[in-house]
Amino acid sequence: MHTSRAVPRRPAYQGGVGMIEVLITLLVLAAGMFGAAALHLSTLRESQLVNQRLHASALADDIAGRLQMDRANVSSYLFDSSQSGCSSSCNSVQMAQNTWRSTVTEQLPSGRILLSKDTNGLYLIQVLWDEERNGATTADCDFTTSNANRLACYQLVVQL
C-alpha cells in the first residue's frame, strides 16, 4: 500500500512576506548608496577648496620671498593684479607682477592679488578668489561684517 504524505500548506497571511523583506533591504541599500555618493561629493568639494587655499598660500609666500630678496625695490612691487601690466620692455619687477597675475588667474577662480603697504610700514599681501564660484566680486578681507558677495581672502603680512 502506498501512503502519501501531505504537504503542509502555508498559512495565507505569510504570502508575499519574503518579497517585502527584499524590497525593504533594497530600500536600505539604496539609502546607503545615496549617503556614500553624497559623502564622496562632499569630499571632492572640500578637496577642491583645500587645493585653492594651498595655491593662494603658495603664491603669497612666493611674493613675500620676492619682497624680502629685493628690499631695495620693495615699493615698486605694490600693485593690484586686476590692473593691466606691462606687455613689452618690462623690468624685473613688472615681469614678477605679470607672472603673479597669470598664476593667480590660472589657478584660482576670479583670482586677484593686492599688494599694499600700511601706515605702520607693514606690507600686506592679499590673494583673493571666488571660492564658492558664485560670482563674488567684493575684494575685502574684513570678515567682521557679513557679505555674501565677498571673495575668499588669504592675507599675509610681511615686515621688512
C-alpha positions in Angstrom: 0.0 0.0 0.0 1.2 3.4 -0.9 0.9 6.2 1.5 1.3 9.7 0.5 2.5 12.4 2.8 0.5 15.5 2.9 2.4 18.7 2.1 1.8 21.3 4.7 0.2 24.4 3.4 1.4 27.8 4.2 -1.0 30.0 6.1 -2.4 32.7 3.9 -1.1 35.5 6.0 2.5 34.7 5.1 2.1 35.2 1.3 4.5 37.9 0.0 6.4 38.4 3.2 9.7 37.4 1.5 9.1 40.0 -1.2 8.5 42.8 1.3 11.7 41.8 3.1 13.6 42.0 -0.2 12.1 45.4 -1.0 13.0 46.8 2.4 16.5 45.5 2.0 16.8 47.2 -1.4 15.5 50.4 0.1 18.0 50.4 2.9 20.8 49.6 0.5 19.8 52.4 -1.9 19.7 54.9 1.0 23.2 53.8 2.0 24.4 54.2 -1.6 23.0 57.7 -1.8 24.7 58.5 1.5 28.0 57.2 0.2 27.6 59.3 -3.0 26.9 62.4 -1.0 29.9 61.8 1.2 32.1 61.4 -1.9 30.8 64.6 -3.5 31.4 66.5 -0.2 35.0 65.1 0.0 35.6 66.2 -3.6 34.3 69.7 -2.9 36.4 70.1 0.3 39.5 68.8 -1.6 39.0 71.5 -4.2 38.7 74.2 -1.5 41.9 73.0 0.1 43.7 73.0 -3.2 42.6 76.6 -3.8 43.8 77.7 -0.4 47.1 75.9 -1.0 47.6 77.8 -4.2 46.8 81.1 -2.5 49.2 80.4 0.3 52.0 79.3 -2.0 51.5 82.4 -4.2 51.5 84.8 -1.1 54.7 83.0 0.2 56.3 83.5 -3.2 55.5 87.2 -3.2 56.8 87.6 0.3 60.0 85.8 -0.6 60.5 88.1 -3.6 59.9 91.2 -1.4 62.5 90.0 1.2 65.1 89.3 -1.6 64.7 92.7 -3.3 64.3 95.1 -0.3 65.8 98.0 -2.2 62.9 98.0 -4.7 60.1 96.8 -2.5 57.9 99.8 -3.0 57.9 99.1 -6.8 56.1 95.8 -6.1 53.0 97.4 -4.8 50.2 96.6 -7.2 46.6 95.3 -7.9 46.6 92.4 -10.3 43.2 93.5 -11.7 45.0 96.3 -13.4 46.8 95.6 -16.6 50.5 95.0 -16.5 53.3 95.8 -19.0 53.4 94.0 -22.3 56.8 94.8 -23.6 60.1 96.2 -22.3 59.3 95.0 -18.7 61.7 95.4 -15.9 62.2 92.6 -13.4 59.5 93.9 -11.0 56.9 94.1 -13.8 57.9 90.6 -15.0 57.3 89.3 -11.5 54.0 91.0 -11.3 52.9 89.6 -14.7 53.9 86.1 -13.5 51.9 86.5 -10.4 49.0 87.9 -12.3 48.9 85.0 -14.7 49.4 82.5 -11.9 46.5 83.8 -9.8 44.1 83.9 -12.8 45.1 80.4 -13.9 45.0 78.7 -10.5 42.1 80.5 -8.7 38.6 81.3 -10.0 38.4 85.1 -10.3 41.8 85.3 -8.7 43.3 88.6 -7.7 46.3 89.9 -5.8 46.5 93.1 -3.8 49.9 94.1 -2.6 50.0 97.2 -0.4 51.8 98.9 2.5 50.0 100.1 5.6 50.8 103.1 7.8 52.9 101.0 10.1 55.3 100.0 7.4 54.0 96.5 7.1 53.4 95.0 3.6 50.1 93.4 3.1 49.8 90.6 0.6 46.2 89.6 -0.2 45.2 86.8 -2.5 41.5 86.8 -3.3 39.3 84.4 -5.3 35.8 83.3 -5.8 35.9 80.2 -3.6 32.2 79.4 -3.9 32.2 80.2 -7.7 29.0 82.3 -7.1 30.1 85.4 -8.9 31.5 87.2 -5.8 33.3 90.4 -6.6 34.0 92.3 -3.3 37.7 92.4 -2.7 37.6 92.8 1.1 39.4 90.8 3.7 37.4 92.4 6.6 35.4 89.5 7.9 33.9 91.4 10.8 30.8 92.1 8.7 28.7 89.7 6.7 28.9 89.9 3.0 27.8 87.1 0.7 29.4 88.8 -2.3 32.9 88.8 -0.7 35.8 87.0 -2.4 37.7 84.4 -0.3 40.9 86.0 1.1 44.3 84.7 2.1 46.2 87.5 3.8 49.9 87.6 4.6 51.6 90.5 6.5 55.3 90.9 5.9 57.6 93.2 8.0 60.8 94.1 6.2 
